[in-house]
Amino acid sequence: MAGSENVGLSCHLQGKQMAGSENVGLLRGQRRRGKKKKKKSDVFSDTDAALPEEASTWLECRELVRRRAKEIGLGPTRFARCEAPRRDRMDAYRTWVASGMHGEMSYLSRQDRLDRREDPKIVLEGARSIIVSSVYYWPGKSGFPWNRTTDPSRPRGKVSSYAWGDDYHSVLGAKLRDLASYAVGLCGGNSRWYVDTGAVMERDLAERSGLSFTGKNTMAIHPKFGSGFFIGSVFTTLPLPPDEPLKRDTYCGSCDKCQVACPTGALSQDRSYVLDARRCISYLTIELKTSIPEELRPLVGTWVYGCDICQEVCPWNAFDWRGGGSPLWPNPPQTSVSNPDLLDLLRMGQTEFEERFRGSAVRRIGRDRLLRNVAVALGNAGGLSALPALRRAVEVESDLVAEHASWACRRILEREGTARDDE
């Protein structure tokens, strides 16, 4: 995988000065002369794509862009043609949507989004290439704080490791804007970047560019650095030559650790590589805006935002970074975010919520949905000492939170009553 190794993944990326800003003023001037900015993710020039003095071929230009990606702290960066996804991938996606496995995420089934997924050239007029890049957040097999606190009277929740720092849309978005600006400043043309916000078949792009393969947990997995990374893409009118894909579609073999470990059975038990989002803990705690189905609540455990189980058990993630901890987030992680005290969260008012999760991906689900999740976690792990806070939540919080807090009270009383009967 030429050009993607030794990408400086062990460096902490937060707070780094974004190089390449010298191009931004020029691009703004060009837009004023002839191009109207349509989206905040657009980086347009008023010139056609052309080779710069620094490169005699588009292959050389591609490597300059790849080098720039490394300089600004991006992970492995690959290139794909801007063309329709593989037919089997698009057919599988349409089947998945038709089956209703996307749950309440209705935007995934909108016809205009399906059209853009099927024809990525709709995303950017004249697009010829797609830069597929990454930023790693995975804390390593020893980087999780779950067992570092032992006070049984103060149960703690779990937050998925991707949300232990600043919102990834901002972290990766800033780097993609820098990379798009560099490419346009170097060669002209137009670019538009995406971080999990557009109708983009990201895993298909990751596969076609050779960045990763898709695992049985439906995650994109890099064959050296695992699955704990964000994918970002830059659509561009530059004719950058594509990289070769990996030799096989998947490298999971007979391993079924993720399928066995998933407590809700969200992952298909055959080799179809399908996730039923309606049963996924990440969906239940983040995307679902209504009540968590009662039969699934005990299976959520103490996860209050997302879930990492299928990644934690994956052999491709069984490593630690040089220097320890995440390449992206603070090391060790701040337990107030990664492994927060559940009773503290339940008592948290709106102002404290805003301050505590300012700049975090957690903030986007809002206080009500977070407290809904906290109530479920307390129902699964709390003792009698949690009852006063839960009963107060029943009285003063929204109907959504109150319903789950009431369920938690009943579950604790049933569990504690059974435990006392056994004594």
C-alpha positions in Angstrom: 0.0 0.0 0.0 2.4 2.6 -1.2 2.1 6.1 0.2 -0.1 5.1 3.1 2.3 3.8 5.7 4.2 5.7 8.3 1.6 8.4 8.4 2.4 9.8 11.8 -0.6 8.2 13.5 1.0 8.4 16.9 0.9 12.2 16.9 -1.8 14.0 18.9 -3.8 15.9 16.3 -5.9 18.2 18.5 -4.9 21.9 18.5 -2.5 21.6 15.5 -2.1 24.6 13.3 -3.6 23.8 9.9 -1.0 24.3 7.2 -1.9 25.3 3.7 -4.1 28.3 4.7 -2.1 30.4 2.2 -4.3 29.0 -0.6 -7.6 30.0 1.1 -7.4 33.7 0.4 -6.5 33.1 -3.3 -9.4 30.7 -3.6 -11.8 33.2 -2.1 -10.6 35.8 -4.6 -11.2 33.4 -7.4 -14.7 32.6 -6.3 -15.5 36.4 -6.1 -14.4 36.7 -9.8 -16.4 33.8 -11.2 -17.5 31.1 -8.8 -20.3 31.2 -6.2 -19.7 29.1 -3.2 -22.6 26.7 -2.7 -21.7 24.8 0.4 -19.3 25.3 3.3 -17.6 22.1 2.0 -16.9 23.6 -1.4 -13.4 24.7 -2.5 -13.8 26.1 -6.0 -11.4 27.9 -8.3 -12.2 29.8 -11.6 -9.8 27.7 -13.6 -9.9 24.3 -15.3 -7.7 21.5 -13.8 -4.2 21.7 -15.1 -0.8 20.2 -14.1 1.3 22.6 -11.9 4.9 23.4 -12.4 5.7 21.0 -9.5 4.5 17.9 -11.4 4.9 16.6 -14.9 2.2 13.9 -14.6 -1.1 13.5 -12.7 0.5 10.6 -11.0 3.1 12.9 -9.5 0.4 15.3 -8.6 -1.5 12.6 -6.8 1.6 11.8 -4.7 1.9 15.5 -3.8 -1.7 15.5 -2.5 -1.0 12.3 -0.6 2.1 13.9 0.9 0.1 16.9 1.9 -2.4 14.6 3.7 0.4 13.2 5.8 1.8 16.6 6.6 -1.5 17.8 8.0 -2.0 14.8 10.2 -4.4 12.6 8.1 -4.1 8.9 8.2 -3.8 6.5 5.2 -5.0 8.4 2.1 -6.0 6.7 -1.1 -7.6 7.6 -4.4 -10.5 6.2 -6.4 -12.3 7.1 -9.6 -15.5 9.0 -9.3 -17.8 6.4 -10.7 -20.8 4.3 -9.7 -20.3 1.9 -6.7 -20.1 -1.8 -7.4 -23.5 -3.0 -8.5 -23.6 -5.7 -5.8 -22.9 -3.0 -3.1 -25.7 -0.8 -4.3 -28.1 -3.7 -4.6 -27.3 -4.7 -1.1 -27.9 -1.2 0.2 -31.2 -0.9 -1.6 -32.3 -4.3 -0.1 -31.2 -3.2 3.3 -33.3 0.0 3.1 -36.3 -1.9 1.7 -36.2 -4.3 4.6 -36.5 -1.4 7.1 -33.2 -2.1 8.8 -32.3 1.6 8.8 -35.0 2.2 11.4 -35.9 5.9 12.0 -33.0 7.1 9.8 -35.4 8.0 7.0 -32.8 10.2 5.2 -31.0 7.0 4.2 -34.0 6.0 2.0 -34.7 9.4 0.4 -34.8 9.1 -3.4 -32.5 12.1 -3.9 -29.9 10.5 -1.6 -30.2 7.1 -3.3 -29.6 8.8 -6.6 -26.5 10.5 -5.4 -25.2 7.2 -3.9 -25.8 5.5 -7.2 -24.2 8.3 -9.3 -21.5 10.1 -7.3 -21.0 12.6 -10.1 -24.2 14.2 -9.0 -22.4 15.2 -5.8 -20.0 17.5 -7.8 -20.4 18.4 -11.4 -17.4 17.3 -13.4 -15.9 15.2 -10.6 -13.3 12.7 -11.9 -11.6 11.5 -8.7 -12.3 11.0 -5.0 -9.6 11.4 -2.3 -10.5 8.9 0.5 -8.7 9.7 3.7 -8.8 8.9 7.4 -8.1 9.9 10.9 -7.6 7.3 13.6 -9.2 7.6 17.1 -8.9 4.0 18.3 -7.4 3.9 21.8 -5.8 0.5 21.4 -6.6 -2.7 23.2 -5.3 -1.3 26.5 -6.8 2.2 26.2 -10.3 1.7 27.5 -11.0 3.0 31.0 -13.8 0.5 31.8 -12.1 -1.3 34.7 -10.3 1.6 36.3 -13.1 2.6 38.6 -14.4 0.1 41.1 -16.9 1.9 43.4 -20.1 -0.2 43.1 -22.2 2.5 44.5 -21.2 4.9 41.7 -21.8 3.0 38.5 -20.3 4.5 35.4 -21.5 4.7 31.8 -19.6 3.9 28.6 -19.2 6.3 25.7 -17.9 5.0 22.3 -14.3 5.9 21.9 -15.0 7.9 18.7 -16.7 10.5 20.9 -14.0 11.0 23.5 -12.8 14.3 22.1 -14.0 17.1 19.8 -16.7 16.3 17.3 -15.2 14.3 14.5 -17.1 16.4 11.9 -15.0 19.4 12.9 -11.7 17.5 13.5 -11.7 15.7 10.2 -13.6 18.4 8.3 -10.8 21.0 9.0 -8.2 18.7 7.6 -10.2 17.8 4.5 -10.8 21.5 3.8 -7.1 22.0 4.1 -6.4 19.1 1.7 -9.1 20.3 -0.8 -7.7 23.8 -0.7 -4.2 22.5 -1.3 -5.3 20.4 -4.3 -7.3 23.3 -5.8 -4.5 25.7 -5.1 -2.0 23.4 -6.8 -4.0 22.3 -9.9 -7.1 24.5 -10.1 -10.5 22.8 -10.6 -13.2 22.3 -7.9 -13.5 20.1 -4.9 -16.1 19.2 -2.3 -15.4 17.3 0.9 -17.6 15.2 3.1 -17.4 13.8 6.6 -20.3 11.5 7.3 -22.7 14.2 6.1 -23.5 13.5 2.4 -25.0 10.6 0.5 -21.7 8.9 -0.1 -21.0 5.2 -0.2 -18.0 5.6 2.0 -17.2 1.9 2.6 -17.4 1.2 -1.2 -15.0 4.1 -1.8 -12.7 2.7 1.0 -12.7 -0.7 -0.7 -12.2 0.5 -4.2 -9.4 2.8 -3.2 -7.6 0.1 -1.3 -8.0 1.9 2.1 -9.8 -1.0 3.7 -12.0 -4.1 3.5 -15.4 -4.6 5.1 -15.6 -6.8 8.1 -18.5 -9.0 9.4 -19.2 -6.2 11.8 -19.8 -4.0 8.7 -16.9 -1.8 9.7 -14.2 -0.6 7.3 -11.0 -2.3 8.4 -7.5 -1.2 7.4 -5.3 -4.3 7.2 -2.6 -2.7 9.4 -4.4 -0.2 11.6 -7.8 -1.8 12.2 -11.3 -0.2 12.1 -11.1 2.6 14.6 -10.9 5.5 12.1 -13.1 8.2 10.6 -13.5 8.2 6.8 -13.5 11.5 4.9 -13.8 12.0 1.1 -12.9 14.9 -1.2 -14.6 14.9 -4.6 -12.5 16.7 -7.1 -12.5 17.5 -10.8 -8.8 16.7 -10.9 -8.0 13.5 -12.9 -5.9 11.8 -10.1 -5.0 8.2 -10.9 -6.7 5.6 -8.7 -5.0 3.3 -6.3 -5.4 -0.4 -6.5 -7.9 -2.1 -4.2 -6.9 -4.9 -1.8 -6.7 -8.3 -3.3 -9.8 -9.7 -1.5 -13.1 -8.2 -0.5 -12.7 -9.3 3.1 -10.1 -10.9 5.4 -12.3 -12.0 8.2 -12.0 -15.7 7.3 -13.9 -18.0 9.7 -13.8 -15.5 12.6 -17.2 -14.7 14.2 -16.1 -12.9 17.3 -18.1 -9.7 16.6 -21.2 -11.6 15.7 -21.1 -13.7 18.9 -20.2 -10.7 21.1 -23.0 -8.4 19.9 -25.5 -8.5 22.8 -28.5 -7.5 20.8 -27.9 -9.8 17.8 -27.7 -6.8 15.4 -25.1 -8.6 13.2 -26.2 -11.3 10.8 -25.0 -14.7 11.9 -24.3 -15.8 8.3 -21.7 -14.4 5.9 -24.0 -11.6 4.5 -22.2 -8.8 6.4 -25.5 -7.1 7.4 -26.3 -4.9 10.4 -29.8 -4.5 11.6 -29.5 -0.9 12.9 -32.8 -1.3 14.8 -31.0 -3.6 17.2 -27.6 -1.9 17.2 -26.7 -0.2 20.5 -25.1 2.7 18.7 -28.4 3.3 16.8 -30.5 2.8 20.0 -28.5 5.3 22.0 -27.7 7.9 19.2 -30.0 7.8 16.2 -33.2 6.6 17.9 -35.2 9.6 19.0 -38.1 7.8 20.7 -38.2 5.1 23.4 -35.7 2.3 23.4 -37.7 -1.0 23.0 -38.2 -2.5 26.4 -37.0 -5.9 25.4 -33.6 -4.4 24.3 -33.0 -2.2 27.3 -31.3 -4.9 29.5 -29.0 -5.7 26.5 -27.8 -2.1 26.2 -25.8 -2.5 29.4 -24.1 0.7 30.5 -23.6 2.2 27.1 -24.9 5.8 27.1 -23.6 6.9 23.7 -22.6 4.5 21.0 -21.0 1.1 21.4 -17.5 -0.4 20.7 -18.2 -4.1 21.5 -17.8 -5.4 17.9 -14.6 -3.4 17.5 -13.2 -4.3 20.9 -13.4 -8.1 20.2 -12.1 -7.7 16.6 -8.6 -9.3 16.2 -7.7 -6.5 13.7 -7.9 -4.1 16.6 -5.9 -6.1 19.1 -2.9 -3.8 19.3 -1.7 -0.7 21.1 -0.3 2.4 19.4 3.3 3.3 20.0 3.3 5.5 23.1 -0.1 4.2 24.2 -3.6 5.6 24.0 -5.4 7.1 21.1 -3.6 9.0 18.3 -6.3 11.6 18.4 -7.8 11.9 21.9 -6.0 12.8 25.2 -4.2 9.9 26.9 -5.4 8.7 29.3 -9.0 9.6 28.2 -11.0 12.0 30.4 -13.3 9.7 32.3 -15.9 12.5 32.7 -16.6 12.0 29.0 -15.4 8.4 28.2 -16.6 6.6 31.4 -18.9 9.2 33.2 -20.5 8.7 36.6 -24.1 7.9 35.8 -25.7 9.6 38.8 -23.8 12.8 38.0 -25.2 12.7 34.5 -28.7 12.1 35.7 -28.6 15.1 37.9 -27.1 17.3 35.2 -29.1 20.3 34.1 -29.2 21.8 30.6 -26.5 24.4 31.3 -24.1 21.8 32.7 -24.9 19.5 29.7 -24.1 22.3 27.3 -20.8 23.0 29.0 -19.7 19.5 29.6 -20.2 18.3 26.1 -19.4 21.6 24.3 -17.7 20.6 21.0 -18.4 16.9 21.5 -20.4 14.6 19.2 -22.4 13.6 22.4 -24.0 17.1 22.4 -25.9 16.5 19.2 -28.3 13.9 20.7 -29.4 16.5 23.3 -29.8 16.2 27.1 -33.2 14.3 26.9 -31.9 11.4 24.9 -28.7 11.2 26.9 -30.7 11.0 30.1 -32.9 8.4 28.6 -29.7 6.3 28.0 -28.4 7.1 31.5 -31.7 5.8 33.0 -31.4 2.5 31.1 -27.8 2.1 32.2 -28.7 2.7 35.8 -31.5 0.2 35.5 -28.9 -2.3 34.4 -26.1 -1.5 36.8 -27.5 0.7 39.6 -28.3 -0.3 43.1 -30.8 1.0 45.7 -28.7 4.1 46.1 -29.7 5.2 42.5 -33.5 5.1 43.3 -33.8 8.7 44.7 -32.2 10.2 41.6 -34.3 8.0 39.3 -37.5 8.8 41.2 -36.8 12.5 40.9 -36.3 12.1 37.2 -39.7 10.5 37.0 -41.2 13.5 38.6 -39.4 16.4 36.9 -38.0 15.2 33.6 -39.6 14.9 30.1 -42.0 12.0 29.4 -39.2 10.3 27.4 -36.7 10.4 30.4 -39.4 9.7 33.0 -40.6 6.5 31.2 -37.1 5.1 31.1 -36.3 6.2 34.7 -39.5 4.4 35.9 -38.4 1.3 34.1 -35.0 1.5 35.8 -36.6 1.8 39.2 -38.7 -1.3 38.6 -35.6 -3.2 37.3 -33.5 -2.3 40.3 -36.2 -3.3 42.8 -36.7 -6.6 41.0 -33.0 -7.3 40.9 -32.3 -6.2 44.5 -35.4 -8.1 45.7 -34.2 -11.3 44.0 -30.7 -10.7 45.4 -32.0 -10.4 49.0 -34.2 -13.5 48.6 -31.1 -15.4 47.7 -29.2 -14.3 50.8 
